[in-house]
Amino acid sequence: MMAHLEMNYPQAIGLTELAALAGIHPSHLCREFKKHVGCSPLEHLKRVRIQRASVLLRESDKSVKEVGFSVGFKRPEAFSKAFKRVIGCSPRHFRSPR
């Protein structure tokens, strides 16, 4: 499951899909995943996406909007909000030289 999230993070991945991969009910998946990882599967996916985005922001010339789309966010606002929640600053501020 972790490998699936790590390899497919740019695609739309839903809880039902993950539960089907594991062969269990979605609510059971959430309970077990949270017990072992410390967060829900979709929260983990969001963290993977933000981690990949932070690398792209530092190492590419892509716009913030393009980075968000390339890691799987459908809306720039959702990307910026999630990035700020996980990293503690906006993507634009994260990218700016210190």
PyRosetta script that sets phi, psi and omega in degrees:
from pyrosetta import init, pose_from_sequence

init()
pose = pose_from_sequence("MMAHLEMNYPQAIGLTELAALAGIHPSHLCREFKKHVGCSPLEHLKRVRIQRASVLLRESDKSVKEVGFSVGFKRPEAFSKAFKRVIGCSPRHFRSPR")
pose.set_psi(1, -45.7)
pose.set_omega(1, 179.4)
pose.set_phi(2, -62.0)
pose.set_psi(2, -42.6)
pose.set_omega(2, 179.2)
pose.set_phi(3, -62.3)
pose.set_psi(3, -38.9)
pose.set_omega(3, 178.7)
pose.set_phi(4, -62.2)
pose.set_psi(4, -44.1)
pose.set_omega(4, 178.8)
pose.set_phi(5, -65.2)
pose.set_psi(5, -43.1)
pose.set_omega(5, -178.9)
pose.set_phi(6, -64.7)
pose.set_psi(6, -37.0)
pose.set_omega(6, -176.9)
pose.set_phi(7, -84.8)
pose.set_psi(7, -27.4)
pose.set_omega(7, -172.8)
pose.set_phi(8, -114.6)
pose.set_psi(8, 16.7)
pose.set_omega(8, -175.6)
pose.set_phi(9, -53.5)
pose.set_psi(9, -31.4)
pose.set_omega(9, -179.5)
pose.set_phi(10, -71.4)
pose.set_psi(10, -21.2)
pose.set_omega(10, -178.8)
pose.set_phi(11, -83.7)
pose.set_psi(11, 162.0)
pose.set_omega(11, 173.3)
pose.set_phi(12, -70.1)
pose.set_psi(12, 122.6)
pose.set_omega(12, 179.7)
pose.set_phi(13, -126.9)
pose.set_psi(13, 124.8)
pose.set_omega(13, -179.6)
pose.set_phi(14, -109.2)
pose.set_psi(14, 163.7)
pose.set_omega(14, -179.7)
pose.set_phi(15, -62.0)
pose.set_psi(15, -38.3)
pose.set_omega(15, 179.5)
pose.set_phi(16, -62.1)
pose.set_psi(16, -42.5)
pose.set_omega(16, 177.8)
pose.set_phi(17, -61.8)
pose.set_psi(17, -45.5)
pose.set_omega(17, -179.5)
pose.set_phi(18, -64.6)
pose.set_psi(18, -41.3)
pose.set_omega(18, 179.3)
pose.set_phi(19, -64.3)
pose.set_psi(19, -39.4)
pose.set_omega(19, 178.1)
pose.set_phi(20, -63.5)
pose.set_psi(20, -39.3)
pose.set_omega(20, 177.2)
pose.set_phi(21, -61.0)
pose.set_psi(21, -38.7)
pose.set_omega(21, -178.5)
pose.set_phi(22, -84.5)
pose.set_psi(22, -14.1)
pose.set_omega(22, -179.1)
pose.set_phi(23, 73.7)
pose.set_psi(23, 28.9)
pose.set_omega(23, 179.7)
pose.set_phi(24, -134.2)
pose.set_psi(24, 169.5)
pose.set_omega(24, 178.7)
pose.set_phi(25, -71.1)
pose.set_psi(25, 144.6)
pose.set_omega(25, -178.7)
pose.set_phi(26, -54.5)
pose.set_psi(26, -39.5)
pose.set_omega(26, -179.8)
pose.set_phi(27, -68.4)
pose.set_psi(27, -35.9)
pose.set_omega(27, 176.9)
pose.set_phi(28, -67.0)
pose.set_psi(28, -40.6)
pose.set_omega(28, 176.6)
pose.set_phi(29, -57.3)
pose.set_psi(29, -47.4)
pose.set_omega(29, -179.3)
pose.set_phi(30, -59.8)
pose.set_psi(30, -45.8)
pose.set_omega(30, 179.9)
pose.set_phi(31, -60.8)
pose.set_psi(31, -49.4)
pose.set_omega(31, -176.9)
pose.set_phi(32, -67.8)
pose.set_psi(32, -41.6)
pose.set_omega(32, 179.8)
pose.set_phi(33, -62.2)
pose.set_psi(33, -46.1)
pose.set_omega(33, -179.0)
pose.set_phi(34, -64.7)
pose.set_psi(34, -37.6)
pose.set_omega(34, 179.3)
pose.set_phi(35, -63.1)
pose.set_psi(35, -38.8)
pose.set_omega(35, -175.6)
pose.set_phi(36, -92.0)
pose.set_psi(36, -30.0)
pose.set_omega(36, -175.0)
pose.set_phi(37, -107.7)
pose.set_psi(37, -27.1)
pose.set_omega(37, 178.5)
pose.set_phi(38, 100.6)
pose.set_psi(38, -1.5)
pose.set_omega(38, 177.3)
pose.set_phi(39, -154.5)
pose.set_psi(39, 170.5)
pose.set_omega(39, 179.4)
pose.set_phi(40, -71.8)
pose.set_psi(40, 161.6)
pose.set_omega(40, 177.7)
pose.set_phi(41, -59.1)
pose.set_psi(41, -39.6)
pose.set_omega(41, -178.6)
pose.set_phi(42, -73.1)
pose.set_psi(42, -31.2)
pose.set_omega(42, 174.1)
pose.set_phi(43, -68.1)
pose.set_psi(43, -40.0)
pose.set_omega(43, 176.9)
pose.set_phi(44, -62.3)
pose.set_psi(44, -43.2)
pose.set_omega(44, 177.8)
pose.set_phi(45, -58.7)
pose.set_psi(45, -43.4)
pose.set_omega(45, 178.6)
pose.set_phi(46, -61.3)
pose.set_psi(46, -41.3)
pose.set_omega(46, 179.2)
pose.set_phi(47, -65.5)
pose.set_psi(47, -39.3)
pose.set_omega(47, 177.0)
pose.set_phi(48, -61.7)
pose.set_psi(48, -45.4)
pose.set_omega(48, -179.9)
pose.set_phi(49, -61.7)
pose.set_psi(49, -42.5)
pose.set_omega(49, -179.8)
pose.set_phi(50, -66.8)
pose.set_psi(50, -39.9)
pose.set_omega(50, 178.3)
pose.set_phi(51, -61.9)
pose.set_psi(51, -44.5)
pose.set_omega(51, 178.1)
pose.set_phi(52, -65.2)
pose.set_psi(52, -38.9)
pose.set_omega(52, 179.2)
pose.set_phi(53, -63.9)
pose.set_psi(53, -39.1)
pose.set_omega(53, -179.3)
pose.set_phi(54, -62.5)
pose.set_psi(54, -36.6)
pose.set_omega(54, 176.6)
pose.set_phi(55, -65.8)
pose.set_psi(55, -46.2)
pose.set_omega(55, 179.9)
pose.set_phi(56, -62.5)
pose.set_psi(56, -38.6)
pose.set_omega(56, 179.7)
pose.set_phi(57, -62.9)
pose.set_psi(57, -36.7)
pose.set_omega(57, -179.6)
pose.set_phi(58, -79.0)
pose.set_psi(58, -34.8)
pose.set_omega(58, -168.3)
pose.set_phi(59, -110.1)
pose.set_psi(59, 0.0)
pose.set_omega(59, -178.0)
pose.set_phi(60, -128.7)
pose.set_psi(60, 168.3)
pose.set_omega(60, 176.3)
pose.set_phi(61, -97.5)
pose.set_psi(61, 5.0)
pose.set_omega(61, -180.0)
pose.set_phi(62, -60.3)
pose.set_psi(62, 146.8)
pose.set_omega(62, 175.3)
pose.set_phi(63, -68.8)
pose.set_psi(63, 162.9)
pose.set_omega(63, 177.9)
pose.set_phi(64, -57.4)
pose.set_psi(64, -42.2)
pose.set_omega(64, 179.5)
pose.set_phi(65, -61.0)
pose.set_psi(65, -46.0)
pose.set_omega(65, 179.2)
pose.set_phi(66, -63.4)
pose.set_psi(66, -39.6)
pose.set_omega(66, 178.3)
pose.set_phi(67, -61.6)
pose.set_psi(67, -46.7)
pose.set_omega(67, 179.0)
pose.set_phi(68, -57.2)
pose.set_psi(68, -47.3)
pose.set_omega(68, 178.7)
pose.set_phi(69, -63.4)
pose.set_psi(69, -40.5)
pose.set_omega(69, -174.8)
pose.set_phi(70, -69.4)
pose.set_psi(70, -21.5)
pose.set_omega(70, 178.2)
pose.set_phi(71, -100.1)
pose.set_psi(71, 3.8)
pose.set_omega(71, 172.3)
pose.set_phi(72, 112.4)
pose.set_psi(72, 0.4)
pose.set_omega(72, 177.1)
pose.set_phi(73, -82.7)
pose.set_psi(73, 138.6)
pose.set_omega(73, -177.2)
pose.set_phi(74, -89.1)
pose.set_psi(74, -22.9)
pose.set_omega(74, -178.8)
pose.set_phi(75, -131.2)
pose.set_psi(75, 136.4)
pose.set_omega(75, 179.3)
pose.set_phi(76, -58.4)
pose.set_psi(76, -35.4)
pose.set_omega(76, -179.4)
pose.set_phi(77, -64.7)
pose.set_psi(77, -41.2)
pose.set_omega(77, 179.3)
pose.set_phi(78, -65.1)
pose.set_psi(78, -39.8)
pose.set_omega(78, 177.8)
pose.set_phi(79, -62.0)
pose.set_psi(79, -49.9)
pose.set_omega(79, -178.1)
pose.set_phi(80, -61.4)
pose.set_psi(80, -42.4)
pose.set_omega(80, -179.3)
pose.set_phi(81, -65.1)
pose.set_psi(81, -45.9)
pose.set_omega(81, 179.6)
pose.set_phi(82, -65.1)
pose.set_psi(82, -41.6)
pose.set_omega(82, -180.0)
pose.set_phi(83, -60.6)
pose.set_psi(83, -46.1)
pose.set_omega(83, -179.1)
pose.set_phi(84, -64.6)
pose.set_psi(84, -38.2)
pose.set_omega(84, 179.6)
pose.set_phi(85, -65.5)
pose.set_psi(85, -39.7)
pose.set_omega(85, -176.5)
pose.set_phi(86, -83.4)
pose.set_psi(86, -45.6)
pose.set_omega(86, -173.8)
pose.set_phi(87, -90.6)
pose.set_psi(87, -31.9)
pose.set_omega(87, 178.6)
pose.set_phi(88, 104.1)
pose.set_psi(88, -2.0)
pose.set_omega(88, 176.1)
pose.set_phi(89, -149.9)
pose.set_psi(89, 167.7)
pose.set_omega(89, -180.0)
pose.set_phi(90, -70.9)
pose.set_psi(90, 157.7)
pose.set_omega(90, 176.9)
pose.set_phi(91, -58.5)
pose.set_psi(91, -38.9)
pose.set_omega(91, -179.4)
pose.set_phi(92, -64.4)
pose.set_psi(92, -43.0)
pose.set_omega(92, 178.5)
pose.set_phi(93, -67.4)
pose.set_psi(93, -38.3)
pose.set_omega(93, 178.7)
pose.set_phi(94, -60.8)
pose.set_psi(94, -38.4)
pose.set_omega(94, -177.0)
pose.set_phi(95, -75.4)
pose.set_psi(95, -30.9)
pose.set_omega(95, -173.4)
pose.set_phi(96, -63.1)
pose.set_psi(96, 142.0)
pose.set_omega(96, 179.9)
pose.set_phi(97, -63.2)
pose.set_psi(97, 144.6)
pose.set_omega(97, -176.4)
pose.set_phi(98, -90.0)
pose.dump_pdb("model.pdb")
